[in-house]
Structure formats: C-alpha cells, structure tokens
Amino acid sequence: MRGLILISLIFFSFPAFALQSADDGRVCAPFRGGIVDPVIIKSMLQASEEGRLYRIQPKGSTVGFCVDSAVGRVEARFKGVQGGLALRREVWGDESQMLVMIDTNTLAMKRDYLQNMLESEYFLDTYTYSKILFVSKKLWWRNNDSAFLEGILTMHGVTRPVYFNVKITTIPNRDPQSIADIVVTAKSFIKRSDFNMNELTFLVDDSVELCMRIEAKLFKK
C-alpha cells in the first residue's frame, strides 16, 4: 500500500505528463515536442506499459497561491491542471518521476480587478507565459504520510529549483469508478522576484505561498 501512496505522490505536481490531451490521444501529449526532456517522456511511457503510471484528476485537483498585499491576503487558484506520476520501485526514489503542467489562463479568484492585475504583464503575464511547468527530481520521506519533494519550476520564463512539503492520504479503492486512489497536498514558499516579477513591490509582498491539492488515479489503457 505504501508503494501505491508513494507513486501517487510523485505523480502529484503540477497535471499529468502521462495525461492524454484533448487534441492528441498520445500519452504524455502535453509534454512532448521538446517541452520536457525526451528521456523523461520515454520513462513515463515505459511506466504506462508497466502499469505504473498515475494520472492527475483535473476535476478534483487545484493549484493555487496566496500572497499578502495592501488590500489584505490574496488567494487565487488555477483550474487547468494536468500531469502524471511514474513509480519505478516499491518506494519513491530517483527513478520515480512526476510531471505537472498548469494553464495560467485558467486563473480564478473572487475579485475581478485583482485577477486582471495578476494576469497582466506586471505579474504572471498570462498572454506571454501561458504555462507553468513542474518536473520532479527527488523525494525524501519523513514518515509514512509526509515527505520533502525537490523539483524544477518553470514560470514567467524563468526556471528555478523549488521544494515542497507534501502529505498523502490513501483512498480505499472499493469502487472501480472512483475518481482517485490518493489525495496529495503540497505547500512551498517562493519569491516572485526570483521569477522576474518585480513590479508593484509597495502593493504586493515578494513572498508567495504555493498550495496544491491533487487527486490521482492509476492510469489504465
């Protein structure tokens, strides 16, 4: 059971690299064409053949962020999340892989005027940078349900290392039609200035909290 939990965790991140695209039926379609190293794509495809690939369930998954501002705490989330996870052994390790992709044009929040600002060239610049990409590198377990995840985050045209604290909850798979086998939550803090978002510092704090809630299910052909 722990092996299943671990696999699903790496799968977390950011939507499914093993996920099938609406316009392209191939596994890992969103990550092909040089978006992700072909060696990683090959690894994910092999995991699919071996029955070791897990898909992020977009309807039950969200990636969001929180930041302090002059108007209070600002919270927002992205609806367009896809990705996948491959398990290569009974526990997480360097041979396991997680891919996540986010569509920045799916940003949603309660206050429209703030959403327009976050989408503008002053912050995310969603017109120019329509995707956020996360590729895992390594995972360290602290106990049976929490771990420390290292990976590479590409956002706003900049690629930086990032580290997440993660927790995993297993869902008993009694119903074959159940939407997920596990739920993964992850949190991290980044500086927006590290990703060349340096505008309006007098209005918005530099420190941003990233929050994810991912539901994942074993991929079956």
Phi, psi and omega in degrees: 000320180297326179300319179296319180297314183297317182299314183296328182296309182300325180300335183322246191028281197199100201358174206272119178287340176263005183281146178273139181274154179293328181261356183215114185286355182289143174297140180070017183308317183295344186251003180276182177072028177090358179294320177234147178313127180304332178297321178292318178301317179299320179296319179293320179296321178296319178298323178297317180294329183272358183072031182242019184253134180242140182255140170287137178264102187304321184296330182255008185242142177220147172234126184219179178213156178229141180210142177280143181215179180293342179255014179108192181288125180255127179237138180212162180214159177252135179271332185271084182240132176214157181166185183201168182222137178239131178255129183253350177201181189293338176233161179297146177193187183299335181277352175274158185215141177227136178231140178217137177229137182236136175270110184293341179282002176258016178302136180221137175203169187283328184257112186298321184294327176286324178298318178300321179292317181293329179281344186285176180294348178285339182229258186288331183051061186296337178293320181274320184242089188275350183231148168241133185235135175235131177232122183287157176236316185200153180224134177241126179275136175264320175204198187293337184229007178224151185205172178243120186248128177251141178197187180243127180249127176248120183208139177057033177079009182236140178246126183221154172289149179215153184228132182241143165268126186234151174227147183233137175238128179272136177254120179304124185269066180278332182253118180301339181267004181298146187286336184209155174260334179214161172237128181242129173244143183214144179223148178204160173242133175231167173254127181295333178295334177293341180248029176059033172252085191252004185276158172052044181294338179282348180253326187232133181295155180283331182277129181234132176265125176263134181228136179226143171228111187243130171255131185228148182223146179301129181281130178230136180288000000 
